[in-house]
Amino acid sequence: MPHPLLTDAMIETYQRNGVVLVPGLFADWVGPLRAGVERNMAEPGPYASENEKPGETGRFFDDYCNWQRIPEFVRVVNDSPAAQVAAELMGSEQVQMFHDHVLVKEPGTSMATPWHSDGPYYFVEGRQTVSFWSPLDPVDQATLRLVPGSHAWEKPVLPMAWVKEQAYFPNVEDFMPVPDPEAEGMEIVEWAMQPGDAVAFNYHVLHGTRGNRSDARRRAFSLRLLGDDARYVERPGRTSPPFPGHGMVAGQRLREDWFPVIWPK
């Protein structure tokens, strides 16, 4: 039987489209996650960014790879239902932690999160991947927007630096240009969400968000998790996150001392 938060239909949708809404995934963890986000913003890590771009207003803070130093995030990774739900969505026996990501758009933030897919930024490949994106405030404008089925495109989407708008890698022939889903008439899914709801999506699903032009904060917490077939791959340049000095070689499962198995418990 699936986890109570899931149905067989939701699992089938995830396998087919690469994206599904999981209502209430972190509903019991909204308080700790909000506290963890505040701690993260007060004590940013080495990869924190304010995403300052000429002509844009407001504050768009993001940071990642902090979960091991933020107690509230440790609790969510280890004790929330996310790992089991991820295993069932991916059809995986095990789940490894990859990284966390905090994204905060303060009221009046005009900058959109550009269309992108996460997979090409990473040094990992595999069919069994899942990101959970969960708002910690009600959202109906600065929602996560996704293109279902885009994880099955023939080529990966070229990773771009959000502020500088420069390609991450020089080898652009191996990637497709970033599409404009609205201009190209692609199907886009998005949901108004309550705190603790989560969108689950495959690493190669194209996604983005609008700016937050409302008068309320839009805090979001994301977990990036890996399944059985995830393997280290070489990229033609620096990855994001970079994880320097990891010592892994192509085709290897990610080292469990850095990327622990969190399911089964």
Backbone as a ProteinNet text record, in pm:
[ID]
protein_1_A
[PRIMARY]
MPHPLLTDAMIETYQRNGVVLVPGLFADWVGPLRAGVERNMAEPGPYASENEKPGETGRFFDDYCNWQRIPEFVRVVNDSPAAQVAAELMGSEQVQMFHDHVLVKEPGTSMATPWHSDGPYYFVEGRQTVSFWSPLDPVDQATLRLVPGSHAWEKPVLPMAWVKEQAYFPNVEDFMPVPDPEAEGMEIVEWAMQPGDAVAFNYHVLHGTRGNRSDARRRAFSLRLLGDDARYVERPGRTSPPFPGHGMVAGQRLREDWFPVIWPK
[TERTIARY]
84.3	0	88.1	50.5	129.4	121.3	214.6	208.8	72.6	14.2	-117.7	-127.9	-15.4	-17.7	-24.7	-5.3	-0.2	-114.9	-143.1	-231.6	-156.3	-206.6	-145.8	-150.7	-258	-271	-164.6	-132	-27.5	108.5	135.9	262.9	270.5	161.1	157.8	177.8	114.9	131.9	276.9	340.2	480.9	568	545.5	625.4	606.4	485.5	455.3	497.8	458.4	477.4	600.6	656.2	771.2	736.6	606.3	564.9	429	411.2	282.9	277.1	157.3	136	113.8	184.9	167.1	115.9	-16	-69.3	-26.8	16	42.8	168.8	260.4	380.7	456.8	470.9	544.3	450.2	322	224.9	260.3	317.7	354.4	491.8	555.4	693.7	709.1	596.6	604.5	676	644.8	710.8	861.3	910	1054.5	1118.9	1052.9	1110.9	1120.4	1017.2	1026.2	1140.7	1156.1	1266.8	1401.1	1409	1533	1566.5	1465.4	1488.9	1539.6	1479.5	1527.2	1671	1704.7	1842.8	1936.3	1892.5	1973.3	1998.1	1893.6	1909.2	1996	1989	2072	2217.7	2237.7	2373	2391.2	2405	2412.5	2535	2522.7	2634.2	2719	2821.2	2913.3	2851.7	2737.1	2675.6	2555	2532.9	2417	2425.4	2308.5	2302.9	2183.6	2200.3	2090.7	2027.6	2084.4	2028.8	1999.1	2095	2076.6	2099.5	1996.4	2000.6	1954.5	2030	1991.3	1848.2	1775.8	1639.1	1534.1	1577.6	1482.1	1467.4	1350.1	1322.4	1304.3	1312.4	1288	1410.1	1387.5	1496.4	1462.5	1553.4	1539.4	1663.1	1646.9	1756.5	1745.7	1859.6	1860.2	1993.8	1988.9	2107.4	2083.6	2192.4	2176.8	2292.3	2274.2	2375.2	2403.1	2298.4	2312.9	2248.4	2185.4	2100.1	2175.5	2301.7	2374.6	2411.5	2404.3	2438.8	2316.4	2198.3	2075.8	1987.5	1975	1906.3	1765.5	1691.9	1554.4	1551	1647.1	1652.5	1693.1	1783.8	1823.6	1701	1617.3	1496.9	1402.4	1385	1294.7	1348.2	1477.2	1537.2	1520.8	1545.3	1547.4	1409.7	1318.9	1195.7	1066.8	1070.5	949.2	920.4	800.9	768.8	831.7	914	964.7	1041.7	1126	1209.3	1124.5	1026.9	942.1	858	801.5	722.2	809.1	933.1	1024.4	1050.6	1074.7	1101.5	984.8	863	746.4	721.1	744	728.8	831.2	955.3	1062.5	1060.9	992.8	1002.2	1139.7	1191.8	1328.7	1330	1425.7	1440.9	1506	1600	1672.1	1657.2	1676.5	1678	1801	1878.2	1992.5	1959.3	2008.6	1998.8	2099.8	2056	2148.3	2175.6	2074.9	2096.5	1963.6	1970.1	1856.8	1871.6	1761.7	1765.9	1657.9	1695.6	1604	1590.5	1466.9	1441.7	1337.2	1376.1	1287.6	1270.7	1145.7	1114.2	1032	1093.5	1026.2	917.2	823.4	718.1	776.2	714.9	759.2	881.4	917.4	1033.1	989.8	1052.3	1009.1	1076.3	1194	1270.4	1202.9	1185	1136.2	1251.5	1219.8	1317	1310.4	1418.5	1410.6	1375.3	1318.5	1295.1	1427.8	1428.9	1550.1	1512	1602	1588.8	1713.6	1695.4	1804.1	1911.3	1870.1	1962	2093.1	2092.8	2219.2	2316.7	2268.9	2359.5	2433.4	2379.9	2427.7	2528.4	2606.7	2698.5	2638.7	2508.8	2441.7	2339.3	2327.7	2227	2156	2033.4	1955.3	1808.7	1733.6	1589	1520.1	1576.9	1512.2	1565.6	1502.7	1536.4	1406.3	1410.4	1293.2	1336.1	1276.7	1285.9	1150.2	1149	1027.4	1041.6	945.4	941.5	819	842	731.2	728.7	617	606.2	577.7	631.7	606.6	511.7	457.5	353.8	251.6	125.1	29.1	75.7	64.1	106.1	-3.3	-31.4	-119.4	-66.8	47.1	108.4	249.8	337	475.6	484.2	398.6	391.4	500.5	525.1	616.4	541.8	600.5	541	628.3	567.2	643	584.6	670.7	629	629.1	511.9	507.2	561.5	634.3	691.3	825.2	870.3	996	1118.6	1101.9	1214.7	1248.9	1161	1184.1	1231	1261.1	1311.1	1442.4	1470.3	1587.5	1718.1	1724.1	1844.8	1814.1	1915.3	1895.5	1896.9	1837.6	1829.6	1960.2	2010.7	2136.7	2126.6	2215.2	2210.2	2267.8	2196.8	2235.5	2250.7	2342.1	2351.8	2232.9	2159.6	2034.7	2052.7	2154.4	2171.4	2251.1	2363.2	2448.8	2394.4	2303	2245	2352.5	2451.5	2557.4	2547.8	2586.1	2583.2	2686.5	2648.4	2738.8	2854	2826.3	2925.9	2949.3	3069.8	3099.5	3042.5	3018	2977.2	2828.8	2779.7	2635.3	2569.3	2651.5	2592.4	2528.4	2575.5	2522.6	2390.9	2345.8	2226.1	2130.4	2004	1908	1897	1871.3	1853.1	1734	1736.3	1624.7	1499.8	1393.4	1271.3	1196.3	1103.4	1006.7	871.3	832.4	712	585.3	570.4	449.6	447.5	560.3	566.6	553.7	600.4	599	475.7	381.3	254.7	263.1	361.9	376.4	275.8	240.6	155.4	235.1	175.1	236.6	140	191.5	108.3	158.7	66.5	99.6	-21.5	3.5	-103	-93.6	-208.8	-213	-189	-103.4	-60.3	-65.6	-86.4	-82.5	52	92.8	219.2	225	334.7	353	312.7	233.1	210.9	344.5	355	480.2	452.4	531.2	535.9	656.1	634.8	743.5	772.8	901.3	934.2	1072.4	1084.1	1209.5	1312.9	1440.1	1545.7	1547.2	1496.4	1504	1374.7	1281	1159.3	1188.1	1147.6	1164.1	1068.1	1120.5	1035.9	1089.3	1007.7	1045.5	933.7	954.1	848.8	846.1	731.6	721.9	786.5	797.6	836.5	724.4	753.8	653.6	611.6	510	463.4	354.2	331.8	231.4	289.7	207.7	255	288.7	307.7	341.1	468.9	542	663.7	628.8	725	711.6	840.5	833.8	946.5	920.8	1024.4	1011	1132.1	1105.4	1210	1205.9	1323.6	1330.2	1427.5	1389.6	1477.6	1504	1629.7	1668.2	1716.8	1649.4	1674.1	1704.8	1774.3	1822.4	1775.7	1754.4	1713.4	1822.8	1782.4	1876.5	1970.2	1920.4	2002.7	2083.9	2081.5	2155.4	2306.2	2379.9	2524.1	2594.8	2719.2	2802.3	2838.3	2828.5	2870.4	2962.4	3051.3	3138.9	3063.3	3075.2	3019.1	3133.8	3105.2	3211.5	3252.4	3215.8	3252	3209.2	3216.1	3181.1	3031.9	2999.2	2858.7	2804.8	2675.4	2608.8	2503.4	2521.6	2631.5	2762.5	2877.6	3005.2	3058.4	3031.8	3083.9	3232.2	3319.2	3461.2	3526.5	3621.2	3700.7	3627.6	3522.4	3440.9	3511.5	3601.9	3679.8	3606.3	3485.7	3409.9	3449.7	3420.6	3449.4	3319.7	3319.7	3199.6	3145.1	3013.8	2947.1	2933.3	2990.5	2988.8	2862.8	2806.1	2702.2	2762.3	2681.7	2734.4	2776.4	2888.2	2946.8	2850	2825.8	2721.3	2762.9	2893.2	2932.3	2900.3	2891.8	2851.6	2703	2648.5	2510.4	2442.1	2401.4	2358	2228.3	2215.6	2090.6	1992.7	1879	1779.6	1653.6	1647.2	1538.8	1594	1567.4	1492.6	1565	1487.3	1544.1	1654.9
-119.2	0	124.6	226.4	349.8	418.9	510.1	597.4	668.4	696.3	761.5	892.8	960.8	1085.2	1061.5	936.7	903.7	812	810.8	711.4	646.8	532.7	469.1	562.5	639.4	732	841.6	889.6	991.8	935.7	812.2	749.7	731.5	688.2	671.1	805.1	910.2	1043.7	1088.1	1063	1102.4	1026.2	897.8	817.5	862.9	904.3	943.8	1087.6	1180.7	1324	1383.7	1313	1366.9	1472.2	1492.4	1594.1	1557.5	1581.7	1559	1644.3	1687.6	1761.4	1661.4	1683.1	1600.3	1691.4	1705.8	1794.9	1749.3	1845.1	1818.9	1741	1726.6	1646.3	1695.5	1828.1	1884.9	1960.9	1926.7	2000.8	2002.9	1894.3	1887.4	1947.8	2001.1	2049.1	2194.7	2264.4	2403.5	2491	2472.3	2552.1	2533.2	2407.7	2387.5	2438.1	2420.6	2468.2	2620.6	2688.7	2835.6	2879.3	2812.4	2845.5	2818.1	2707.8	2675.8	2776	2823.2	2924.3	3053.6	3094.2	3216.3	3200.5	3082.5	3056.9	3062.6	3004.3	3004.3	3146.6	3230.2	3367.1	3450.8	3422.4	3495.7	3450.7	3324	3266.6	3199.1	3276.6	3217.4	3128.2	3031.5	2944.3	3002.4	2929.9	2982.3	2997.1	2934.4	2942	3035.2	3110.4	3199.4	3307.3	3346	3449.5	3540.1	3668.4	3764.3	3785.8	3722	3730.5	3874.8	3960.8	4101.9	4124.6	4173.3	4192.4	4333.5	4405.2	4542.9	4550.5	4649.1	4671.4	4594.2	4500.6	4422.4	4482.5	4464.9	4518.7	4405.7	4440.8	4343.5	4259.7	4154	4065.9	3921.3	3855.5	3714.4	3642.3	3583	3510.6	3362.4	3301	3155.3	3102	2979.8	2916.4	2766.5	2690	2544.6	2477.2	2347	2261.9	2306.8	2334	2376.2	2280	2173	2093.7	2032.4	1997.8	1930.1	2023.5	2156.5	2251.1	2322.3	2293.8	2358.1	2251.3	2251.3	2140.7	2115.1	2220.9	2202.2	2124.8	2151.8	2080.7	1935.2	1910.8	1772.8	1692.1	1748.9	1679	1648.6	1743.9	1723.9	1613.8	1615.9	1514.1	1375.3	1364.7	1233.5	1184.3	1274.9	1232.6	1261.2	1345.1	1372.3	1254.4	1249.8	1140.7	1155.2	1258.3	1287.3	1170.6	1105.2	997.9	880.9	839.4	727.1	763.4	883.1	927.3	931.9	979.5	983.2	843.1	747.7	610	555.1	582.2	527.2	597.2	728.3	798.9	751.6	732	692.8	544.1	462.6	318.2	268.5	321.2	292.9	222.1	131.7	63.4	154.4	237.1	325.9	470.5	561.3	704.8	765.3	838.6	913.8	1062.1	1128.8	1274.1	1335.7	1429.5	1501.7	1640.1	1726.8	1855.9	1925.4	2027.7	2114	2244.8	2319.8	2449.6	2538.1	2658.7	2758.8	2871.1	2910	3017.5	3111.2	3236	3332	3454.2	3482.9	3604.9	3693.8	3803.7	3896.7	3972.4	4036.5	4112.2	4213.6	4222.7	4319.5	4278.1	4150.5	4102.7	4077.7	4148.4	4139.7	4026.1	3982.1	3885.4	3748.8	3699.1	3562.9	3465	3343.4	3235.3	3184.2	3197.6	3165.7	3018.7	2990.1	2851.8	2777.1	2658.3	2576.5	2435.9	2343.1	2212.2	2189	2126.2	2114.8	2015	1906.8	1797.6	1837.3	1921.2	1955	2034.8	2096.3	2165.9	2066.6	1946	1849.6	1752	1687.4	1582.7	1443.5	1433.7	1305.9	1284.3	1159.4	1122.8	996.3	980.9	862	889.3	783.5	798.4	826.1	773.4	782.3	902.8	1016.2	1139.3	1209.1	1287.7	1367.2	1490.2	1603.2	1726.7	1753.6	1792.2	1840.8	1991.4	2066.8	2212.8	2244.1	2304	2326.5	2471.3	2542.3	2678.4	2676.6	2774.6	2789.3	2904.8	2960.4	3063.8	3027.8	3069.6	3044.2	3110.7	3040.2	3097.8	3078.5	3186	3174.8	3256.7	3326.3	3403	3352.3	3356.2	3312	3160.6	3091.7	2946.7	2883.5	2755.6	2681	2639.9	2668.3	2635.8	2531	2428.3	2316.4	2270.2	2211	2155.3	2003.3	1942.1	1797.3	1724.3	1615.4	1536.3	1584.5	1701.6	1757.2	1679	1594.7	1510.6	1404.8	1383.6	1281.2	1341.5	1471.4	1531.9	1467.6	1473.1	1404.8	1462.8	1593.8	1659.3	1730.6	1739.3	1818.9	1968.1	2046	2191.5	2256.3	2347.6	2414.9	2487.7	2457.2	2529	2670	2766.9	2907	2967.4	3061.4	3140.4	3235.6	3236.9	3311.2	3461.7	3518.3	3663.3	3706.6	3640	3679.8	3634	3537.4	3483.6	3430.4	3362.5	3299.3	3148.9	3076.9	2931.4	2878.5	2774.7	2713.4	2642	2577.7	2495.5	2547.1	2528.5	2575.6	2485.5	2360.3	2260.5	2267	2376	2396.2	2298.7	2236	2142.4	2022.4	1989.6	1873.9	1903.9	2029.3	2071.3	2142.8	2149.3	2228.4	2367.3	2470.9	2604.3	2605.2	2695.5	2705.9	2747.5	2666.4	2703.2	2817.1	2875	2968.7	2899	2829.5	2745.4	2819.6	2944.4	3019.5	3054.7	3104.9	3143	3022.7	2907.1	2786.6	2700.4	2749.8	2681.1	2549.8	2535.1	2411.2	2406.2	2285.4	2269.1	2309.5	2391.8	2435	2401.5	2338.6	2310.7	2392.2	2437	2506.2	2496.3	2512.3	2498.9	2610.2	2665.1	2743.6	2645.3	2682.4	2586.9	2647.8	2561.1	2599.7	2559.1	2623.6	2586	2435.8	2374.2	2231.1	2143.2	2195.3	2121.1	2110.7	2016.4	2002	1959.4	2014.2	1962.9	1869.9	1750.3	1655.5	1656.6	1668	1668	1607.6	1544.7	1485.5	1594.8	1563.3	1663.5	1726.9	1657	1709.7	1778.1	1797.2	1869.7	2020.1	2083.5	2227.7	2299.2	2399.7	2469.6	2611.1	2693.1	2829.2	2890.7	3013.1	3083.2	3229.6	3290.4	3435.2	3507.6	3639.1	3719.2	3720.2	3776.3	3785.5	3931.2	3967.9	4107.3	4128.9	4028.4	4040.6	4117	4135.9	4204.7	4104.4	3978.3	3873.4	3802.4	3747.7	3672.3	3543.9	3494.9	3363	3285.6	3211.7	3126.1	2986	2925.2	2788.9	2706.9	2580.6	2485.2	2369.3	2327.5	2218.7	2112.2	1985.1	1870.7	1802.2	1769.3	1698.2	1559.3	1456.4	1319.6	1230.1	1118.8	1028.3	886.4	810.1	671.2	573.8	450.2	340.2	358.8	414.7	416.8	545	634.3	760.6	734.1	792.2	771.5	904	911.3	1028.5	1035	1156.6	1178.3	1299.7	1298.4	1413.5	1515.7	1642	1750.7	1829.9	1905.6	1979.3	2108.8	2123.4	2243.4	2229.2	2337.7	2339.6	2313	2225.9	2196.5	2284.7	2283.5	2358.8	2268.6	2231.6	2263.6	2199	2259.6	2207.4	2086.9	2080.7	1972.7	1946.3	2042.3	2024	1911.1	1842.4	1739.8	1611.3	1582.1	1464.1	1332.4	1330.5	1211.1	1100.6	1126.5	1021.7	1010.9	894.4	871.4	836.7	856.3	834.7	693.4	684.1	556.3	509.8	582.7	543.8	596.2	513.9	567.4	678.1	777.2	887.2	837.3	884.5	838	864.3	760.4	768.7	847	871.1	954.6	1101.4	1141.8	1278	1286.1	1178.4	1175.6	1053.7	1065.3	947.6	886.9	756.2	686.1	718.9	777	816.7	732.1	640.5	543.2	414.5	296.8	276.3	339.1	363.3	425.6	336.1
0	0	0	-78.2	-76.4	59.9	82.5	199.8	199	316.3	320.6	243.2	220.8	144.5	-6.3	-47.5	-189.2	-228.5	-358.1	-417.4	-533.4	-578.1	-695.5	-815.9	-827.1	-939.8	-934.5	-814.3	-801.4	-842	-802.1	-838.8	-990.5	-1051.3	-1196.5	-1267.6	-1214.9	-1273.3	-1266.1	-1152	-1139	-1237.7	-1249.8	-1341.8	-1487	-1520.8	-1658.6	-1687.5	-1602.2	-1628.2	-1562.6	-1463.2	-1392.7	-1290.5	-1263.3	-1167	-1109.8	-979.2	-913.4	-787.4	-751	-626	-512.9	-399.3	-280	-167.8	-153.4	-49.8	89.9	171.6	312.3	343	248	273.8	396.8	409.7	523.3	617.3	617	697.4	844.9	896.2	1037.5	1065.5	962.1	974.1	934.6	916.6	871	974	1101.8	1206.2	1208.3	1218.3	1213.4	1084.4	971.8	847	843.6	892.7	899.6	989.7	1103.1	1194.3	1127.4	1053.2	983.9	875.7	803.9	700.5	763.1	874.3	940.9	987.3	1040.3	1082.2	961.4	850.8	729.4	678.2	682.3	633.2	725.9	856.4	952.5	947.4	909	903.1	767.6	660.3	526	509.9	421.6	388.5	276.8	233.2	131.1	-7.3	-31.4	-163.7	-167.2	-60.6	-54.1	-161.7	-215	-316.9	-291.1	-318.9	-313.5	-450.7	-554.3	-689.5	-730.4	-706.9	-739.6	-888.8	-954.5	-1099	-1132.3	-1214.9	-1247.6	-1298.6	-1246.5	-1289.4	-1212.3	-1127.2	-1048.9	-909.1	-850.9	-718.4	-618.3	-489.7	-384.7	-352.9	-274	-230.7	-264.2	-335.7	-370.2	-316.2	-199.6	-132.9	-163.1	-197.6	-201.8	-152.5	-99.4	-43.2	-42.7	-48.5	-47.2	24.5	49.3	115.2	257.7	333.5	473	571.9	524.5	612.5	728.7	709.8	818.4	932.8	909.7	1015.7	1073.2	1019.6	1067.2	1130.6	1263.8	1332.4	1282.5	1249.2	1202.5	1070.1	983.6	856	876.6	969.9	1000.8	1041.7	1126.4	1172.6	1056.5	968.1	854.5	763	734.2	648	708.9	839	903.9	948.4	983.1	1049.9	973.3	872.1	795.1	702.1	642.4	549.7	411.8	390.4	255.6	195.7	274.4	219	171.5	252.6	211.3	89.5	90.2	-24.1	-150.1	-136.8	-251.4	-304.9	-215.4	-257.5	-338.4	-295.3	-363.7	-497	-501.7	-628.5	-730.9	-687	-778	-810.6	-728	-742.5	-703.7	-593.6	-551	-416.2	-397.6	-269.6	-165.8	-211	-120.7	-165.6	-70	-99.1	-35	-115.2	-64.2	-59.9	41.8	49.3	-46	-129.5	-216.4	-158.8	-158.8	-92.5	-67.1	16.4	48.2	-28.2	-37.3	-104.5	-44.6	-5.7	48.3	-53.3	-83.9	-179.7	-120.4	-96.3	-31	-121	-157.3	-230.7	-138	-98.2	-8.7	-86.1	-14.3	-83.5	-181.8	-297.5	-397	-475.6	-471.9	-548.5	-692.4	-785.2	-925.1	-1001	-956	-1034	-1038.2	-1158.2	-1176.3	-1158.7	-1120.3	-1129	-1272	-1348.7	-1491.4	-1515.4	-1631.8	-1670.5	-1674.1	-1616	-1611.8	-1568.4	-1585.9	-1522.6	-1438.6	-1322.9	-1225.8	-1267.7	-1333.9	-1360.9	-1425.7	-1530	-1595.4	-1508.3	-1400.8	-1308.7	-1218.4	-1205.1	-1106.3	-1167.1	-1079.4	-1125.7	-1105.6	-1119.1	-1098.7	-1209.5	-1254.4	-1353.3	-1307.4	-1351.3	-1321.3	-1344.4	-1369.1	-1388	-1255	-1145	-1013.8	-935.9	-959.3	-887.5	-850.1	-743.8	-707.4	-628.5	-663.8	-585.8	-524.3	-398.1	-334	-314.4	-364.6	-346.5	-262.5	-145.3	-52.6	-5.9	-28.2	23.3	173.3	243	386.4	414.2	308.2	312.3	204.4	220.7	112.7	-16.3	-128.3	-256.4	-360	-434.4	-550	-667.2	-645.9	-754.2	-783.7	-683.3	-702	-686	-762.6	-755.2	-841.1	-817.2	-902.4	-1028.7	-1144.2	-1274	-1341.5	-1398.4	-1452.7	-1586.1	-1667.8	-1796.5	-1784	-1767.8	-1750.1	-1873	-1847.2	-1955.4	-2005.7	-1960.9	-2013.1	-1966.5	-1865.1	-1821.8	-1925.7	-2022.9	-2125.3	-2257.6	-2261.2	-2384.1	-2427	-2557.3	-2613	-2559.5	-2544.2	-2493.4	-2363.1	-2271.1	-2150.3	-2182.7	-2093.8	-2112.1	-2065.7	-2144.5	-2113.1	-1979.8	-1883.7	-1755.8	-1770.1	-1713.6	-1723.4	-1583.9	-1568.7	-1446.4	-1442.1	-1331.1	-1323.6	-1341.1	-1277.8	-1281.5	-1404.4	-1431.3	-1543.5	-1678	-1676.6	-1799.5	-1893.3	-1835.4	-1912.3	-1897.1	-2003.4	-1999.9	-1900.8	-1827.2	-1730.9	-1799.5	-1912.2	-1980	-2121.8	-2171	-2306.6	-2415.6	-2383.9	-2481.8	-2512.4	-2565.8	-2577.6	-2674.6	-2765.9	-2861.8	-2792.9	-2673.8	-2601.2	-2530.6	-2535.9	-2464.3	-2559.5	-2521.9	-2597.5	-2534.4	-2614.7	-2557	-2461.5	-2365.9	-2271.6	-2347.1	-2343.2	-2416.3	-2346.6	-2419.7	-2363.7	-2369.6	-2261.3	-2268.2	-2307.5	-2261.9	-2296.9	-2444.7	-2493.4	-2634.6	-2726.2	-2680	-2762.7	-2739.2	-2658.6	-2640.5	-2566.4	-2477.8	-2401.4	-2287.3	-2246.9	-2129.2	-2004.5	-1920.7	-1795.1	-1682	-1577.2	-1460.5	-1342.2	-1259.2	-1134.7	-1043.1	-914.1	-816.2	-712.9	-673.1	-550.1	-435.8	-341.3	-239.8	-101.3	-2.8	136.8	196.9	307.4	370.8	399.3	359.2	381.5	265.8	171	47.3	-26.7	-118.3	-192.6	-335.6	-426.7	-562.9	-571.4	-622.9	-648	-797.2	-833.5	-976.1	-1000.9	-1115.4	-1160.2	-1187.5	-1166.8	-1184	-1322.9	-1425.1	-1561.7	-1606.8	-1516.8	-1552.9	-1558.6	-1666.9	-1682.4	-1588.2	-1514.8	-1418.7	-1394.8	-1331.2	-1295.6	-1211.9	-1163.9	-1090.2	-1133	-1110.8	-1130.7	-1012.2	-1024.7	-909.8	-805.7	-691.6	-584.2	-569.6	-640.8	-637.5	-533.2	-450.1	-344.6	-226.1	-122.4	-1.6	109.1	73.1	170.8	127.4	223.8	192.4	118	40.9	-17.5	11.8	123.1	162.1	106.8	51.3	-0.5	41.8	71.4	109.6	11.5	-33.6	-129.7	-82.4	-104.8	-80.2	-212.8	-239.4	-360.8	-319.2	-367	-323.1	-442.9	-415.8	-519.6	-493.7	-602.2	-591.4	-630.9	-652	-671.6	-790.1	-901.3	-1022.3	-1038.8	-941.1	-951.9	-945.7	-1038.3	-1047.4	-1075.2	-1028.1	-1054.1	-1202	-1260.2	-1398.8	-1405.1	-1502.8	-1527	-1611.6	-1575.4	-1653.9	-1717.7	-1823.7	-1891.8	-1822.4	-1696.7	-1621.7	-1477.3	-1403.4	-1261.6	-1244.4	-1149.4	-1124.1	-1011.4	-996.4	-889.4	-826.3	-698.2	-608.8	-654.4	-617.6	-665.1	-586.3	-455.6	-370.3	-400.6	-374.9	-409.8	-329.6	-395.6	-328.1	-300.5	-377.4	-347.4	-379.9	-477.8	-508	-580.7	-632.4	-700.1	-847.5	-906.2	-1047.2	-1119.5	-1250.7	-1331.2	-1313	-1297.5	-1280.9	-1137.3	-1043.8	-901.8	-833.9	-744.1	-655.7	-570.9	-538.8	-458.9	-320.9	-275.6	-149.5	-34.1	44.7	147	269.9	288.2	401.2	375.2	248.9	213	180.5	123.1	75.3	138.8	264.8	340.6	287.4	307.8	280.5	392.3	355.3	455.2	449.4	352.8	346.5	285.1	345.6	470.4	590	695.1	813	869.2
[MASK]
+++++++++++++++++++++++++++++++++++++++++++++++++++++++++++++++++++++++++++++++++++++++++++++++++++++++++++++++++++++++++++++++++++++++++++++++++++++++++++++++++++++++++++++++++++++++++++++++++++++++++++++++++++++++++++++++++++++++++++++++++++++++++++++++++++++++++

